[in-house]
């Protein structure tokens, strides 16, 4: 055998990893992954939640705006319905979803699968229910109180087959409200001040969509009390509404 070839083969033996060394490296990689991946997954989940809430908010807002351009102000849609909640919800759902991309229209049917059975909304007999093209479940429920139209729109950003059915995690609430300064379509609790919003979102309330739209984060999931103290020792303020 050529001397040069033998020398190269001998050198290869020196630079090769032993089995023990390989196992040690694999073990270190496993430990590092165990420490870092949960944080990475948590960050990804938060970003996805924020993006989905902002997307359904924009889609619903656009749909209401376009429906009003065609059918006139929402407050005039129900003048002949005599306060009938079922008719009001039906007309709202039909007119708004005309301008949305949807994959399933459950209308006012019960147990049709637009929401999970555990959510309580799938069995609702009044609300108008759909699933959007990107998999978000939506329920429309508007009422007329005297001369004022008001109501709520529930969005489950994980759809009927995933998620925890919990406010602020996958369930988010939006409002149609002409009582408070004619706000129109907004996330629920648009009129709350910072302290009131912090208190509600910590308690798992229904104002979390407003928090996300207003502050572009879901750090309320890191609160340890209703004053906005965070689990990591920080405290949110109106000028810095982040736990990080």
Rosetta blueprint (number, residue, H / E / L):
1 X L
2 X L
3 X H
4 X H
5 X H
6 X H
7 X H
8 X H
9 X H
10 X H
11 X H
12 X H
13 X H
14 X H
15 X H
16 X L
17 X L
18 X L
19 X H
20 X H
21 X H
22 X H
23 X H
24 X H
25 X H
26 X H
27 X H
28 X H
29 X H
30 X H
31 X H
32 X H
33 X H
34 X H
35 X H
36 X H
37 X H
38 X H
39 X H
40 X H
41 X H
42 X H
43 X H
44 X H
45 X H
46 X H
47 X H
48 X H
49 X H
50 X H
51 X H
52 X H
53 X H
54 X H
55 X H
56 X H
57 X H
58 X H
59 X H
60 X H
61 X H
62 X H
63 X H
64 X H
65 X H
66 X H
67 X H
68 X H
69 X H
70 X H
71 X H
72 X L
73 X L
74 X H
75 X H
76 X H
77 X L
78 X L
79 X L
80 X L
81 X L
82 X L
83 X L
84 X L
85 X H
86 X H
87 X H
88 X H
89 X H
90 X H
91 X H
92 X H
93 X H
94 X H
95 X H
96 X H
97 X H
98 X L
99 X L
100 X L
101 X L
102 X E
103 X E
104 X E
105 X E
106 X E
107 X E
108 X L
109 X L
110 X L
111 X L
112 X L
113 X L
114 X L
115 X L
116 X L
117 X H
118 X H
119 X H
120 X L
121 X L
122 X L
123 X L
124 X L
125 X L
126 X L
127 X L
128 X E
129 X E
130 X E
131 X E
132 X E
133 X L
134 X L
135 X L
136 X L
137 X E
138 X E
139 X E
140 X E
141 X E
142 X E
143 X E
144 X E
145 X E
146 X L
147 X L
148 X E
149 X E
150 X E
151 X E
152 X E
153 X E
154 X E
155 X E
156 X E
157 X L
158 X L
159 X L
160 X L
161 X L
162 X L
163 X L
164 X L
165 X L
166 X L
167 X E
168 X L
169 X L
170 X L
171 X E
172 X E
173 X E
174 X E
175 X E
176 X E
177 X E
178 X L
179 X L
180 X L
181 X L
182 X L
183 X L
184 X E
185 X E
186 X E
187 X E
188 X L
189 X L
190 X L
191 X L
192 X L
193 X L
194 X H
195 X H
196 X H
197 X H
198 X H
199 X H
200 X H
201 X H
202 X H
203 X L
204 X L
205 X L
206 X L
207 X L
208 X H
209 X H
210 X H
211 X H
212 X H
213 X H
214 X H
215 X H
216 X L
217 X L
218 X L
219 X H
220 X H
221 X H
222 X H
223 X E
224 X L
225 X L
226 X L
227 X L
228 X L
229 X E
230 X E
231 X L
232 X L
233 X L
234 X L
235 X E
236 X L
237 X L
238 X L
239 X L
240 X L
241 X L
242 X L
243 X L
244 X L
